Amino acid sequence: CWIGAFDEEEVSKLLNLPSNERPISIVTLGYPRIERKRPKKKTIREVVVWR
């Protein structure tokens, strides 16, 4: 997930960035703590309205 709003100063400290570099975005990676069941996928007829 792309994250564009964050505390730039805090992230710079965390990553120990030099003063001439700055973070412009964050991408989160990983696995969920709990595996969730995905809902059944709806058919096209259930989501599209023809008029």
Distance bins in CASP14 RR format, pairs under 12 A and 6 or more apart:
PFRMAT RR
TARGET T0000
AUTHOR 0000-0000-0000
RMODE 2
METHOD distances of the structure
MODEL  1
1 25 0 0 0 0 0 1 0 0 0 0 0
1 26 0 0 0 0 1 0 0 0 0 0 0
1 27 1 0 0 1 0 0 0 0 0 0 0
1 28 1 0 1 0 0 0 0 0 0 0 0
1 29 0 0 0 0 1 0 0 0 0 0 0
1 30 0 0 0 0 0 1 0 0 0 0 0
2 24 0 0 0 0 0 1 0 0 0 0 0
2 25 1 0 0 1 0 0 0 0 0 0 0
2 26 1 0 0 1 0 0 0 0 0 0 0
2 27 1 0 1 0 0 0 0 0 0 0 0
2 28 0 0 0 0 1 0 0 0 0 0 0
2 29 0 0 0 0 0 1 0 0 0 0 0
3 11 0 0 0 0 1 0 0 0 0 0 0
3 23 0 0 0 0 0 1 0 0 0 0 0
3 24 0 0 0 0 0 1 0 0 0 0 0
3 25 1 0 0 1 0 0 0 0 0 0 0
3 26 1 0 1 0 0 0 0 0 0 0 0
3 27 1 0 0 1 0 0 0 0 0 0 0
3 28 1 0 0 1 0 0 0 0 0 0 0
3 29 0 0 0 0 0 1 0 0 0 0 0
4 11 0 0 0 0 0 1 0 0 0 0 0
4 23 0 0 0 0 1 0 0 0 0 0 0
4 24 1 0 0 1 0 0 0 0 0 0 0
4 25 1 0 1 0 0 0 0 0 0 0 0
4 26 1 0 0 1 0 0 0 0 0 0 0
4 27 0 0 0 0 1 0 0 0 0 0 0
4 28 0 0 0 0 0 1 0 0 0 0 0
5 11 0 0 0 0 0 1 0 0 0 0 0
5 23 0 0 0 0 0 1 0 0 0 0 0
5 24 0 0 0 0 0 1 0 0 0 0 0
5 25 0 0 0 0 1 0 0 0 0 0 0
5 26 0 0 0 0 1 0 0 0 0 0 0
6 12 0 0 0 0 0 1 0 0 0 0 0
6 14 0 0 0 0 0 1 0 0 0 0 0
6 15 0 0 0 0 0 1 0 0 0 0 0
6 22 0 0 0 0 0 1 0 0 0 0 0
6 23 1 0 0 1 0 0 0 0 0 0 0
6 24 0 0 0 0 1 0 0 0 0 0 0
6 25 0 0 0 0 1 0 0 0 0 0 0
6 26 1 0 1 0 0 0 0 0 0 0 0
6 27 0 0 0 0 0 1 0 0 0 0 0
6 28 0 0 0 0 0 1 0 0 0 0 0
7 13 0 0 0 0 1 0 0 0 0 0 0
7 14 0 0 0 0 1 0 0 0 0 0 0
7 22 0 0 0 0 0 1 0 0 0 0 0
7 23 0 0 0 0 1 0 0 0 0 0 0
7 26 0 0 0 0 0 1 0 0 0 0 0
8 14 0 0 0 0 0 1 0 0 0 0 0
8 15 0 0 0 0 0 1 0 0 0 0 0
8 17 0 0 0 0 1 0 0 0 0 0 0
8 21 0 0 0 0 0 1 0 0 0 0 0
8 22 1 0 0 1 0 0 0 0 0 0 0
8 23 1 0 1 0 0 0 0 0 0 0 0
8 24 0 0 0 0 1 0 0 0 0 0 0
8 25 0 0 0 0 0 1 0 0 0 0 0
8 26 0 0 0 0 0 1 0 0 0 0 0
9 15 0 0 0 0 0 1 0 0 0 0 0
9 17 0 0 0 0 0 1 0 0 0 0 0
9 19 0 0 0 0 0 1 0 0 0 0 0
9 22 0 0 0 0 1 0 0 0 0 0 0
9 23 0 0 0 0 1 0 0 0 0 0 0
10 17 0 0 0 0 0 1 0 0 0 0 0
10 22 0 0 0 0 0 1 0 0 0 0 0
10 23 0 0 0 0 1 0 0 0 0 0 0
10 26 0 0 0 0 0 1 0 0 0 0 0
11 17 0 0 0 0 1 0 0 0 0 0 0
11 21 0 0 0 0 0 1 0 0 0 0 0
11 22 0 0 0 0 1 0 0 0 0 0 0
11 23 1 0 1 0 0 0 0 0 0 0 0
11 24 0 0 0 0 0 1 0 0 0 0 0
11 25 0 0 0 0 1 0 0 0 0 0 0
11 26 1 0 0 1 0 0 0 0 0 0 0
12 18 0 0 0 0 1 0 0 0 0 0 0
12 19 0 0 0 0 1 0 0 0 0 0 0
12 20 0 0 0 0 0 1 0 0 0 0 0
12 21 1 0 0 1 0 0 0 0 0 0 0
12 22 1 0 0 1 0 0 0 0 0 0 0
12 23 1 0 0 1 0 0 0 0 0 0 0
12 24 0 0 0 0 0 1 0 0 0 0 0
12 26 0 0 0 0 0 1 0 0 0 0 0
13 19 0 0 0 0 0 1 0 0 0 0 0
13 22 0 0 0 0 0 1 0 0 0 0 0
13 23 0 0 0 0 0 1 0 0 0 0 0
14 23 0 0 0 0 1 0 0 0 0 0 0
14 26 0 0 0 0 0 1 0 0 0 0 0
15 21 0 0 0 0 1 0 0 0 0 0 0
15 22 0 0 0 0 0 1 0 0 0 0 0
15 23 1 0 0 1 0 0 0 0 0 0 0
15 26 0 0 0 0 0 1 0 0 0 0 0
16 23 0 0 0 0 0 1 0 0 0 0 0
17 23 1 0 0 1 0 0 0 0 0 0 0
17 24 0 0 0 0 0 1 0 0 0 0 0
32 38 0 0 0 0 0 1 0 0 0 0 0
39 46 0 0 0 0 0 1 0 0 0 0 0
40 46 0 0 0 0 0 1 0 0 0 0 0
41 47 0 0 0 0 1 0 0 0 0 0 0
42 48 0 0 0 0 1 0 0 0 0 0 0
44 50 0 0 0 0 0 1 0 0 0 0 0
END
